[in-house]
Amino acid sequence: MTSKTKGTGFSLKDQLINRQRVQYLAELFHAADESFDAAGFQRAAMKGLKPLELKQRIVHLASTLEGYLATDFRIAAKQITAALPPPLDPTKSDDDFGDFIMAPLGEYVVRNGMQKKHVKLSLRTLKQITQRFSMEDAIRAFINQYPGETMAELQKWAKDKNYHVRRLVSEGTRPRLPWSGRLSLDPAEPLPLLDILHADPTRYVTRSVANHLNDIAKTEPQWVLDALRRWQQAGRQRPSELQWISRHALRTLVKQGHRPALEFLGFRTTPKIEVSDFELHAEAVRPGDLLEFSFVLTAQRTESLLVDYVIDFVKANGTLAPKVHKLKQLQLKKDESVMLKKRHRLHAAATTYTLYPGQHHVTLQINGKPYGKQSFMLE
């Protein structure tokens, strides 16, 4: 898990798990049970914390808690639920991920509650914690080891009154959840759960559904298109929200120029257009500079257009790696023209790629098809 933004000095791990947050966690346990040694826990938790990365800090705090909670997991689970702060604001519907200092509690449950006799209690405990901080990583351990019991519980959670619980159903079963291990679960198995969740009234849940479908699209694009068509026919979600889900779910396929995905979204894969005056405003740029280009787009019939651009970045070994970027979605009437301009900063300290000198290329991609290429030197 990345815990520092390159070149900025900003440390995510220090913002999310630090002395103040550890003290807050200790105070929660002490407020619920005065016999909890808050001072001792804080000292033990802070010892050796600083050099650890974010995931390591989560494991470290969970391990430290094992010395301060009951050795009997049934009692420890009660101690955890008693110490939890109030649930996250139920009136919100998005961007309410919760307090990261709760993550070690999920790790504690995984470390200590994986015995068969504790599964039901562990799942109930994760359900409570996820209303304070998403337990998407922790639930995956139970899906892998106890798929039947866990998936049966998730079937109930898909209709829970708390939207954080509902979101966990989708997020926890994603095939490619960032920063988490892979599931042994067949990617088709959660699809009936998504059939329920796609109609959720909260964007926090539907974003997870869309991300889940995008994961599946990387290996089984037809499953995704079938699901979206099924949901269209069901008519349970608002058309505007279902359209948003569809665009978000198909984003990787669109970047790949996947014809059925583009057609599903209403874009012709052979648009009648003309691209002219495509030019870069500089032949050479340096890391940190703006790469500027412009072009004129003319429709020869009324068209819905999805305009992207692809930069072929030079890799360390001298080969090229294409990266697709969004530019604009627009509609043009017959014989209508528009000039489009773009300024793309070539970040010297990007977290997703490293810049290397050499000849790079920019290609326009419209409705999945390439239209013209220009080159520039990165010095």
C-alpha positions in Angstrom: 0.0 0.0 0.0 1.5 3.3 -1.0 1.9 5.5 2.0 3.9 8.5 0.7 3.3 10.8 -2.2 6.5 11.0 -4.3 8.3 14.3 -4.2 5.8 16.0 -1.8 7.0 14.9 1.6 3.4 14.1 2.4 3.1 10.8 4.4 -0.3 9.1 4.3 0.7 6.6 6.9 1.7 9.4 9.3 -1.6 11.2 8.7 -3.8 8.0 9.2 -2.0 6.2 12.0 0.0 8.4 14.4 0.4 9.0 18.1 -2.9 11.0 18.4 -4.9 8.4 16.6 -3.4 5.6 18.7 -4.3 7.6 21.8 -7.8 8.0 20.5 -8.1 4.2 20.1 -6.8 3.6 23.6 -9.3 6.1 25.0 -12.2 4.3 23.3 -11.3 1.0 24.9 -10.6 2.7 28.3 -14.0 4.5 28.2 -15.8 1.2 27.6 -13.7 -0.7 30.2 -11.8 1.1 32.9 -9.6 -1.9 33.4 -8.1 -1.5 29.9 -4.5 -0.3 30.3 -4.6 2.7 27.9 -1.2 4.0 28.8 0.5 0.6 28.5 -1.2 0.0 25.1 -0.1 3.4 23.8 3.5 2.8 24.8 3.6 -0.7 23.3 1.8 0.5 20.1 4.2 3.4 19.5 7.3 1.3 20.0 8.6 0.5 16.6 5.7 2.1 14.8 7.5 4.9 12.9 9.5 3.0 10.3 6.5 0.7 9.4 4.5 1.2 6.3 0.7 1.7 6.5 -0.3 -2.0 6.2 2.4 -3.0 8.6 1.2 -0.4 11.1 -2.3 -2.0 10.9 -0.9 -5.4 11.7 1.4 -4.0 14.4 -1.6 -2.4 16.2 -3.7 -5.5 15.9 -0.8 -7.6 17.3 -0.4 -5.1 20.2 -4.1 -5.2 21.0 -3.7 -9.0 21.6 -1.7 -8.2 24.7 -4.4 -5.9 26.2 -7.7 -7.6 25.2 -9.1 -10.9 26.6 -7.4 -14.0 25.3 -10.9 -15.5 24.8 -12.1 -14.2 21.4 -15.7 -14.3 22.5 -14.9 -11.8 25.2 -12.5 -9.7 23.1 -15.2 -9.3 20.4 -17.5 -7.9 23.0 -14.7 -5.5 24.2 -14.2 -4.3 20.6 -17.9 -3.7 19.9 -18.3 -1.9 23.3 -15.4 0.4 22.4 -16.7 1.4 19.0 -17.6 5.1 18.5 -21.0 6.0 17.1 -21.7 4.8 13.5 -20.9 7.1 10.7 -23.5 9.7 9.7 -26.4 7.7 8.2 -27.7 10.9 6.4 -24.7 10.9 4.1 -24.7 8.9 0.9 -21.1 9.1 -0.3 -17.4 9.7 0.5 -17.7 8.7 4.1 -15.0 6.1 4.3 -14.6 6.4 8.1 -11.7 6.5 10.5 -8.6 4.5 9.5 -7.6 3.9 13.1 -10.4 1.3 13.1 -8.6 -0.8 10.5 -6.5 -2.7 13.1 -9.8 -3.9 14.7 -10.6 -5.8 11.5 -7.1 -7.2 11.4 -7.5 -8.3 15.0 -10.7 -10.2 14.1 -8.9 -12.0 11.2 -6.0 -12.9 13.4 -8.1 -14.2 16.3 -11.5 -15.1 15.0 -10.9 -17.5 12.1 -11.7 -20.6 14.0 -14.9 -22.4 12.7 -16.6 -21.9 16.1 -16.1 -18.1 15.9 -17.2 -17.4 12.3 -20.7 -16.1 13.1 -19.3 -13.9 15.9 -16.5 -12.6 13.7 -18.9 -11.7 10.9 -21.2 -9.9 13.3 -18.2 -8.0 14.7 -17.0 -7.0 11.2 -20.5 -5.8 10.5 -20.4 -3.5 13.4 -16.9 -2.2 12.7 -17.6 -1.5 9.0 -20.2 1.1 10.1 -17.2 3.0 11.4 -14.6 2.0 8.8 -14.8 -0.3 5.8 -13.9 -3.9 6.5 -13.4 -4.7 2.9 -10.0 -6.2 3.4 -10.9 -8.2 6.5 -14.0 -9.8 5.1 -12.0 -11.3 2.3 -10.2 -13.6 4.7 -13.5 -15.1 5.7 -14.7 -15.3 2.1 -11.6 -17.4 1.2 -11.7 -19.7 4.2 -15.5 -19.9 4.8 -17.1 -19.0 1.5 -20.5 -20.7 2.1 -21.1 -19.1 5.5 -19.7 -15.7 4.5 -21.6 -15.4 1.2 -24.8 -16.5 3.0 -24.3 -13.6 5.4 -23.5 -11.2 2.6 -26.8 -12.1 1.0 -28.5 -10.7 4.0 -26.3 -7.7 4.3 -27.1 -6.7 0.7 -30.5 -5.5 2.0 -29.2 -4.1 5.3 -30.6 -0.7 6.4 -27.0 0.7 6.8 -25.4 1.6 3.5 -21.9 1.0 4.8 -22.9 -2.6 5.3 -24.4 -2.8 1.9 -21.3 -1.4 0.3 -19.1 -3.9 2.0 -21.0 -6.7 0.2 -19.9 -5.3 -3.2 -16.5 -3.9 -2.2 -15.4 -7.0 -0.2 -16.2 -9.4 -3.1 -14.4 -7.4 -5.8 -12.1 -9.6 -7.9 -9.3 -6.9 -7.9 -9.7 -4.9 -4.8 -6.7 -2.5 -4.6 -4.2 -3.2 -1.8 -5.8 -6.5 -1.0 -5.1 -10.2 -1.9 -7.1 -12.0 -4.5 -10.2 -14.0 -3.7 -10.4 -17.7 -4.4 -14.1 -17.1 -5.1 -15.5 -17.5 -8.6 -16.0 -14.0 -9.9 -19.5 -15.0 -11.1 -20.7 -15.9 -7.6 -21.2 -12.3 -6.4 -23.2 -11.3 -9.5 -26.6 -12.0 -7.9 -25.5 -9.7 -5.0 -24.8 -6.9 -7.5 -28.2 -7.5 -9.1 -29.6 -6.3 -5.7 -27.0 -3.6 -5.0 -27.1 -1.8 -8.4 -30.5 -0.3 -7.4 -29.1 1.2 -4.2 -30.1 4.8 -3.5 -26.5 5.8 -2.4 -23.7 6.6 -4.7 -21.2 5.2 -2.2 -22.7 1.7 -2.9 -23.3 2.2 -6.7 -19.7 3.4 -7.2 -18.5 0.1 -5.6 -20.8 -1.8 -7.9 -19.4 0.0 -10.9 -15.8 -0.6 -9.7 -16.7 -4.3 -9.1 -18.0 -4.6 -12.7 -14.9 -2.8 -14.0 -12.8 -5.5 -12.3 -14.8 -8.2 -14.0 -14.6 -6.5 -17.3 -10.8 -7.1 -17.5 -11.4 -10.8 -17.9 -15.1 -11.3 -18.6 -16.5 -8.3 -20.5 -19.6 -10.1 -21.7 -20.7 -10.8 -18.1 -20.6 -7.0 -17.5 -22.6 -6.1 -20.6 -25.1 -8.8 -19.7 -25.5 -7.5 -16.2 -26.0 -3.9 -17.4 -28.6 -5.0 -20.0 -30.4 -7.0 -17.3 -30.5 -4.0 -15.0 -31.8 -1.8 -17.8 -34.7 -4.2 -18.3 -35.4 -4.5 -14.6 -35.9 -0.7 -14.4 -35.2 -0.6 -10.6 -32.5 2.1 -10.7 -32.9 5.7 -11.8 -31.9 6.0 -15.5 -29.4 8.7 -14.8 -27.7 6.7 -12.1 -27.7 3.5 -14.1 -26.1 5.5 -17.0 -23.4 6.7 -14.5 -22.9 3.1 -13.3 -22.6 1.9 -16.9 -20.0 4.5 -17.9 -17.9 3.8 -14.8 -18.2 0.1 -15.2 -17.1 0.1 -18.8 -14.3 2.7 -18.5 -11.5 0.2 -19.0 -13.2 -1.4 -22.0 -13.8 2.0 -23.5 -10.2 2.9 -23.2 -9.4 -0.4 -25.0 -11.8 0.6 -27.8 -14.0 -2.4 -27.0 -16.7 -2.2 -29.7 -19.7 -3.7 -27.8 -19.0 -1.5 -24.7 -18.9 1.6 -26.8 -22.0 0.7 -28.7 -23.8 -0.1 -25.4 -23.0 3.5 -24.3 -24.4 4.9 -27.5 -21.2 5.6 -29.4 -20.8 4.5 -33.0 -17.5 2.7 -33.5 -17.2 4.0 -37.0 -18.1 7.7 -36.6 -18.2 9.9 -39.7 -15.8 12.6 -38.6 -12.8 14.5 -39.8 -9.9 15.5 -37.7 -7.8 18.4 -38.9 -5.1 20.8 -37.7 -3.8 18.4 -35.0 -0.7 19.9 -33.7 1.5 19.9 -30.6 2.5 23.4 -29.4 6.1 22.3 -28.6 8.4 19.7 -30.1 10.3 19.2 -26.9 9.3 19.4 -23.2 10.8 18.7 -19.9 9.4 16.8 -16.9 7.0 19.1 -15.1 6.1 21.0 -18.2 2.7 21.2 -19.8 2.2 19.2 -23.0 -0.2 21.3 -25.1 -2.0 20.3 -28.2 -5.1 21.2 -30.2 -7.2 19.9 -33.1 -10.4 20.5 -35.0 -13.1 18.0 -35.1 -15.9 18.1 -37.8 -18.9 15.8 -37.9 -20.2 14.6 -41.3 -23.4 13.4 -39.6 -24.8 13.9 -36.1 -22.5 12.0 -33.8 -22.0 11.3 -30.1 -18.3 11.3 -29.6 -16.0 10.1 -26.8 -12.7 11.8 -27.2 -9.6 10.4 -25.5 -5.9 10.8 -26.1 -3.1 8.2 -25.7 0.4 9.1 -24.7 3.1 6.5 -25.5 5.5 6.9 -22.6 9.1 5.7 -23.0 10.0 3.0 -20.5 13.3 2.4 -18.8 14.2 -0.3 -21.4 13.3 2.1 -24.3 10.0 0.4 -25.3 6.8 2.4 -25.3 3.8 2.0 -22.9 0.5 3.6 -23.9 -1.6 5.4 -21.3 -5.1 6.5 -22.2 -6.5 9.8 -20.9 -10.0 11.2 -21.0 -10.5 14.5 -22.9 -14.1 15.2 -23.7 -17.5 13.7 -24.4 -19.6 15.7 -26.8 -22.3 15.7 -29.4 -21.9 17.3 -32.8 -24.6 17.9 -35.4 -23.9 17.3 -39.1 -21.3 19.7 -40.5 -20.6 21.1 -37.0 -17.0 21.7 -36.1 -15.3 22.3 -32.8 -11.7 23.1 -31.8 -10.5 21.1 -28.8 -7.4 22.0 -26.8 -5.7 20.1 -24.0 -2.9 21.0 -21.5 -1.4 17.8 -19.9 1.2 18.2 -17.2 4.0 15.7 -17.4 4.4 15.3 -13.7 8.0 14.7 -12.7 7.0 12.9 -9.5 4.0 10.9 -10.7 3.1 7.9 -8.5 1.8 5.7 -11.4 4.7 6.0 -13.8 8.3 7.3 -14.2 9.3 9.7 -17.0 12.3 8.7 -19.1 13.8 10.9 -21.9 13.2 10.0 -25.5 10.6 10.3 -28.2 7.0 10.1 -27.0 3.8 10.1 -29.0 0.3 11.5 -28.7 -2.5 9.8 -30.5 -6.1 11.0 -30.6 -8.6 8.2 -29.8 -12.3 8.9 -30.8 -15.0 6.3 -30.1 -12.2 3.8 -29.6 -10.4 4.5 -32.9 -7.1 6.2 -33.5 -7.1 9.5 -35.4 -3.7 11.0 -36.1 -0.4 10.9 -34.2 2.1 13.5 -33.2 5.5 13.1 -31.6 7.5 15.1 -29.0 10.8 14.7 -27.3 11.0 14.5 -23.5 14.4 16.0 -22.6 
